[in-house]
Amino acid sequence: MDIVPDVDHPLIDDHVVPDVIDSPSSPTKTVQTPTILSRLHLIDEEQKFSAELSTYINEKWTLKDAGFNYNLAAIFGSQSTGKSTLLNRLFGTSFDVMSESARRQTTKGIWISQGKDMKVLIMDVEGTDGRERGEDQDFERKSALFSVATSEVLIVNLWEHQVGLYNGANMGLLKTVFEVNLQLFGGNRGKEKTLLLFVIRDHVGATPLANLSNTLKADLERIWHGLSKPEGLEDCKITDYFDFMFTTLAHKLLQPEKFESDVDQLRLRFTNPSDPNYVFQPQYSRRVPADGLHFYAGGIWDKIMTNKDLDLPTQQELLAQYRCDEIANTAFAIFQDTIKEFRQPIESGNIVEDLGPKMQEIRGVAMKSFDKDASRYHAEVYKRKRSDMLTKANTMLEAYFLGQLKNLHKKAVNMFSANLQQALRTEGSEFSVVVNSSKKEVLDYFLQGAKAIKLEETEWSYDEELYQLEQGLKDFATAQREKELNKMLNNLEKHLRKELDEPVGLALNNPGPGMWGRVITIYQRTVEDGEQLLHKKARTFDLNQDEQGELLINLRRQAWVLMTKKVQEESVDGMMLLKLRNRFEEKFRYDEHGLPRVWKPDDDIDTPFRKARDELVPLFAKINTLDPAKGEKFELEPTEDFDFDQSLKVLSETRQQEITTKFKRESDAFYLEAKRSVVATQAKVPYWVGVALIVLGWNEFLAVITNPLYLMVAAMVGVPMVAMWYLDMLGLVETIAWKVYDQGYKLAMDKLKETMDKRETEKPQPQRQPQQYPPRYDSISKDEGDIELSSLDKKSQ
Ligand SMILES: Nc1nc2c(ncn2[C@@H]2O[C@H](COP(=O)(O)OP(=O)(O)OP(=O)(O)O)[C@@H](O)[C@H]2O)c(=O)[nH]1
């Protein structure tokens, strides 16, 4: 291989470590070549665009964050005209250079490299009229299109002797350049220009540069005129699209020193912005940031290869979209990562302090990062993507906003509840006042918190949450009021019960004509107390007139129900009998001084007995609602579940009868006792009866005491009788005797019936007659008490 790297120029540092050149597709490359800067085979011989450009820009070259602060130039020219040699000298690159003796094409496709210590990218384009490719002008056109679309400056390299050769290879190339330029930038007439820098090589000095440049200009004009221009651009001038510069370089071999100094001079045009001939003027910029070059250049090459119209504005928009998306994604990933620290506390129901400023800051950082890189791209696309990113960030932050709102809502309700509880525990606090002040306090708290987290440039609203909160507080206050009111009513009920129970019980234990009057008075007094209490509480609970009226009605009804309940309790059978007995005893058995009454023969026992026995039960039959204070009856409005008239009934007819019957049995004993005491009083025998009895019965007496048999019988019957009389047990004996008699009678009747039935069955069956029993038989079914009473009745009569 005769190809050697052209490393003997002044820009190359001696200390640079040799490296392997990464140009696998080049057949002419050397294996161990000292290289200065990594170069990239951007478009290889197969016309494939390298996927490595991005890596080179970001990692191997120092252009990652260059943005627009870099330049791109390309070199054109016939094959083997020293293009690579020139580039290596000018920019310290390491493009392959043909050896002096071999004279064959070295550069295939397009190579790209960064200039040493400068933010310049150089493309070394395959030589035109390449022998290797024969007459195929296809790649030539494609590479021209690509270079013009991407580069600010095109260096046109030609030998001095080529100048004026209008039909030479260079002119063909220039025609191509002009054509593609019109295709690409036709619409940008006068706005976007490309600089064509003609470098005339091997200038020996015989023809001055001015002459050479004039010749070239004339040729260029001729080419321009010969072009078929697109519609509407027929009269356009070459200078509308191109600026021209011309320079010469001495013969490298014949005038090496002059050659070197010419190269040094020429380098200044690329490196020194203050040089009058500085080439990288802003008007030539393609406005493609370094980090988007791979996408932009790759897209252009794709379009060229697929033979589609190369619409550069669209390409720039595509680039902008792609890059803005990339930048937005990177910025958003960081944003997402930062913001997520708030998720957990918010989801756990906590309120994050300073969430608003923190969210603002995090969003600001993300947007700033996006702006920094994306603002370089197509303005419209950038604006659109910025808006998209802002929306996306806001959407994410809105979840935090809503979460925090929810937590603020919850906390506000808790605060409200605590305030109410606290106030209700405080003596004398008024419910409505506490509700209003608490509501204001918590709504202020919520609004303050909500405002603090609403970010600028958002449509976020907390109105709905605020409305919900207001409703929630209202409902809570209503429920709380209801609860407290119920509590108060329960207490009131207890109070009523306490007020009613004992006094009503006492009144009923003292039955008599004024009994119901006393009960009604107790009821009225209790209701009055309750009403006063209710009036007091009405203010606390902010009760309106209707509510107060309803509560008062309820209070009266409730008190009435409690009172009637107590009456019912007091009028159960046992209690009734007790009351009746006490009252009866009080009236019948004791006199007005509370002493036991001794009935005399002249006393009317029957009337007070009947009065005491019969007047009380009807008294308890129904509540008499006559109010003694007002002298009129009162009544309560009945409702669906409250029947006032029904509530007045204490004892039904049946119960009255039952109680009367039961009581009769008890009271009859007292009546009999009274009667007996009268009989006992009446049974006093006069003295003369005793004297007459002794005189008349003296003989019988002597007969008895003288006859041992009579004496013995008399002693056996008389002594127990006297003893029982003395012990007042004659009644018992009589009862037993009657029982014995009854049993005997019953047995005798059963026996008789049995005998009769037996005879009847033995006889032919006559028509059966209903059985007739003596009246005494019916009385057998009566209970013991009846037997006792009937026997006593008999005795008393
Ligand atoms: N006469 C002369 N020869 C030069 C000059 N510069 C370079 N050469 C020689 O020309 C030959 C070709 O040089 P390259 O730099 O490879 O030329 P090229 O245009 O890059 O070649 P291709 O890439 O193959 O088109 C080499 O042998 C160089 O030494 C110059 O200024 N004058």
PDBQT file of the ligand as one rigid body, heavy atoms in Angstrom, charges set to zero:
ROOT
HETATM    1  N1  LIG A 801       1.359  18.873  -7.023  1.00  0.00    +0.000 N 
HETATM    2  C1  LIG A 801       0.767  18.805  -5.873  1.00  0.00    +0.000 A 
HETATM    3  N2  LIG A 801       0.529  17.627  -5.358  1.00  0.00    +0.000 NA
HETATM    4  C2  LIG A 801      -0.102  17.581  -4.202  1.00  0.00    +0.000 A 
HETATM    5  C3  LIG A 801      -0.497  18.726  -3.545  1.00  0.00    +0.000 A 
HETATM    6  N3  LIG A 801      -1.103  18.342  -2.389  1.00  0.00    +0.000 NA
HETATM    7  C4  LIG A 801      -1.056  17.024  -2.378  1.00  0.00    +0.000 A 
HETATM    8  N4  LIG A 801      -0.456  16.543  -3.481  1.00  0.00    +0.000 N 
HETATM    9  C5  LIG A 801      -0.327  15.183  -3.794  1.00  0.00    +0.000 C 
HETATM   10  O1  LIG A 801      -1.438  14.698  -4.535  1.00  0.00    +0.000 OA
HETATM   11  C6  LIG A 801      -1.692  13.368  -4.266  1.00  0.00    +0.000 C 
HETATM   12  C7  LIG A 801      -3.122  13.200  -3.923  1.00  0.00    +0.000 C 
HETATM   13  O2  LIG A 801      -3.374  13.783  -2.728  1.00  0.00    +0.000 OA
HETATM   14  P1  LIG A 801      -4.649  13.559  -1.925  1.00  0.00    +0.000 P 
HETATM   15  O3  LIG A 801      -4.617  14.511  -0.805  1.00  0.00    +0.000 OA
HETATM   16  O4  LIG A 801      -4.845  12.162  -1.621  1.00  0.00    +0.000 OA
HETATM   17  O5  LIG A 801      -5.723  13.974  -2.966  1.00  0.00    +0.000 OA
HETATM   18  P2  LIG A 801      -7.262  13.816  -2.922  1.00  0.00    +0.000 P 
HETATM   19  O6  LIG A 801      -7.865  14.819  -3.696  1.00  0.00    +0.000 OA
HETATM   20  O7  LIG A 801      -7.629  13.782  -1.490  1.00  0.00    +0.000 OA
HETATM   21  O8  LIG A 801      -7.450  12.397  -3.533  1.00  0.00    +0.000 OA
HETATM   22  P3  LIG A 801      -8.813  11.568  -3.642  1.00  0.00    +0.000 P 
HETATM   23  O9  LIG A 801      -9.291  11.595  -2.272  1.00  0.00    +0.000 OA
HETATM   24  O10 LIG A 801      -8.376  10.259  -4.036  1.00  0.00    +0.000 OA
HETATM   25  O11 LIG A 801      -9.671  12.249  -4.536  1.00  0.00    +0.000 OA
HETATM   26  C8  LIG A 801      -0.776  12.970  -3.169  1.00  0.00    +0.000 C 
HETATM   27  O12 LIG A 801       0.260  12.179  -3.667  1.00  0.00    +0.000 OA
HETATM   28  C9  LIG A 801      -0.251  14.292  -2.616  1.00  0.00    +0.000 C 
HETATM   29  O13 LIG A 801       1.057  14.228  -2.105  1.00  0.00    +0.000 OA
HETATM   30  C10 LIG A 801      -0.232  19.967  -4.058  1.00  0.00    +0.000 A 
HETATM   31  O14 LIG A 801      -0.566  21.028  -3.510  1.00  0.00    +0.000 OA
HETATM   32  N5  LIG A 801       0.437  19.950  -5.273  1.00  0.00    +0.000 N 
ENDROOT
TORSDOF 0
